[in-house]
Amino acid sequence: PPYGARTAVGARGSVEDGVVYGHLTADDVHAFVASWTPRTRYWIVLFTDHILFRAWEDAFAGAGWYTFAPVGWLKRGAPPRFAADGPASALEWICVARPRRKPADSRSRPGVYEAECQRFGHGGGWRQGTKDVRALRQVVLDYSAPGEFVVDPFAGTATVGAACVQT
């Protein structure tokens, strides 16, 4: 997904190589939440950076939704990232929100997901935005039930869709 402006600074790439970063503003976040919360019954689970997490939390609160503490997405084997030129190298944040009413399945979920950093292409280069499908399968299983509708509005390389098909 697009992250905040600071994370997107210096991002390079093209549609062809799958590395395109825009950025979201707080207004974009509020518009997204206003559009999607009325259409969602139980959970909204999204990836973000540490800076934009607060905007998501505020937007969900304004919509009457509850936001959990940030859930970690730990990327094992990620290359170091010393500049603000894309998502964090080893840790991203997952924002999990739900309506104030508890869903029927109110069990505890993990506080961190561990994923393998993905290498792509003949040169073995990194594609930072691509998520580990194995780890995403666990996220899908933790926040949806068989037959429920899962939407990925920031589809990127479609790994959430692949995780849904595999589950």
C-alpha positions, -999 to 999 in steps of 0.1 A, spaced: 0 0 0 11 36 -2 26 48 30 33 83 43 52 110 25 84 106 45 85 68 37 79 74 0 107 101 -3 132 90 -30 112 59 -40 120 49 -75 106 24 -99 80 18 -125 48 -2 -131 69 -27 -151 92 -36 -122 64 -34 -96 80 -8 -74 58 22 -75 52 42 -44 29 71 -40 20 84 -6 -10 90 15 -19 121 34 -40 122 66 -69 134 44 -65 104 22 -66 81 52 -98 98 65 -114 94 31 -104 57 29 -119 50 64 -151 70 56 -155 49 24 -146 14 38 -159 13 73 -196 13 63 -189 -17 39 -169 -38 64 -185 -61 90 -156 -72 112 -120 -62 104 -99 -38 84 -63 -49 84 -37 -27 65 0 -22 63 14 12 71 45 30 84 50 42 119 43 78 110 10 73 93 -3 48 119 -16 77 141 -36 91 112 -52 57 107 -59 54 144 -75 89 145 -96 82 114 -109 49 127 -118 65 161 -137 92 142 -157 65 125 -165 48 159 -141 20 153 -116 5 178 -79 3 167 -55 -22 183 -19 -14 191 3 -17 161 10 -52 150 45 -59 137 54 -73 103 89 -85 108 108 -91 75 136 -116 81 165 -112 57 156 -76 47 184 -54 35 193 -24 56 174 8 48 192 39 60 173 65 41 135 72 41 132 58 5 104 33 9 89 9 35 110 1 66 137 -25 59 130 -49 87 97 -39 103 65 -25 90 33 -19 110 -1 -35 105 -31 -14 116 -60 -36 128 -94 -20 134 -129 -33 141 -162 -18 149 -167 -11 186 -189 -42 189 -168 -73 192 -171 -98 164 -183 -133 173 -148 -146 171 -131 -124 196 -100 -146 203 -66 -130 206 -44 -127 175 -7 -124 171 12 -92 180 38 -98 153 40 -117 120 73 -130 108 78 -129 70 107 -138 47 120 -109 26 114 -116 -10 141 -116 -37 131 -113 -73 146 -113 -108 177 -128 -123 200 -106 -103 183 -116 -70 173 -79 -63 149 -69 -36 113 -59 -43 105 -41 -11 67 -38 -14 61 -75 -20 47 -94 10 55 -130 19 25 -151 8 31 -177 35 28 -150 63 -1 -133 45 -20 -166 45 -18 -165 83 -31 -129 84 -60 -139 62 -68 -169 84 -66 -148 116 -89 -120 104 -114 -138 81 -135 -169 80 -142 -192 51 -166 -176 26 -160 -140 38 -151 -113 13 -115 -100 14 -107 -67 -4 -72 -55 -12 -76 -20 -25 -38 -15 -28 -32 -48 -46 3 -41 -58 17 -75 -67 -15 -92 -56 0 -113 -28 -31 -109 -6 -52 -123 -34 -28 -152 -37 -30 -158 0 -68 -158 -2 -68 -183 -30 -44 -206 -12 -65 -206 20 
